[in-house]
Amino acid sequence: MSVSTSSFSVLIAGFGDIGHRIAEALDERATHYQLALDLYAIRRQQEAHPLVKIIQWDMTQPINTELPKVDYVIFCVSADQLTEAGYQRSYVEGQTSLIQAVKDQSIPVKHYFFCSSTSVYGQKDHEWIDEDSLTEPTRFTGKMMLKAEDVANTAPCPVTSIRATGLYGPGRTRMASQVLSGKVAAADPLCYSNRIHVDDLAAFYAHLIVEHHRNTLELSPLYLACDDTPVAIHEVQEWMAKESGVEITERVPAGRTGSKRISNKRMKATGFKLTYAGYRDGMPELLRELRSNN
């Protein structure tokens, strides 16, 4: 199959922080290959953006506009409330409305992407998890994400769900703020954590879409998005404290119900290369940002 050099178009449904970063990553990769790209995004409020044509629509309400004829759709909303009802409204009902609009308006989508989460895995004994592992979530977040994946699979085209681990990066400072206050997780019980820098997640979406468009990659229906370094949460926080010159004054519970290690082998088999292979690569920038703001 020959490599495609034609133009392509992408609709990003949900244009928050992740959506903005995906748009920038797509633009950068399309420019690298000298591909023409049309970018659209759905969001509740209108916004002027230099790369993206904004479509104003609250997807929990009946559609009031015509959607563009695009090649790819990415559903990456954030829940409006961190409750079961909020997840139902945003991930299930909102996504159902979008997919129904795609069907009703006969949008010729080649591939549909859903931004899911590794919260669908309830394992707690430090197991290695891959795309074939059982999904047995114990919390409503994981259960609702599985329900939302089922909705995504009703799209009238091939579908890929990307289950991302914990995101970190600019503006995501909750754990760093805790460490800078002198609090770190206790070493016992052992609790593994998994993460990916938000820019790496955005770049992975761009990589999959552009390589699929170029006919150089056959997409899987499922990927786990994680860096190379699953690690005990107390080790991460102790390292952050040492890097920041902070004295540890309190050991607190990890605050997690599970402990698992996420494999990124399938993600890396696509040819994708992480910018931040581990927390030691990405956390220093975040710590500097937080200290400069205090």
Secondary structure, 3 states (H helix, E strand, C coil): CCCCCCCEEEEEECCCHHHHHHHHHHHHHHHHCCCCEEEEEEECCCCCCCCCEEEECCCCCCCCCCCCCCCEEEECCCCCCCCHHHHHHHHHHHHHHHHHHHHHCCCCCCEEEEEEEHHHCCCCCCEEECCCCCCCCCCHHHHHHHHHHHHHCCCCCCEEEEEECEEEECCECHHHHHHHCCEEECCCCCCEECEEEHHHHHHHHHHHHHHHHCCCCCCCCEEEECCCCCEEHHHHHHHHHHHHCCCCCEEECCCCCCCEEECCHHHHHCCCCCCCCCHHHHHHHHHHHHHHHC
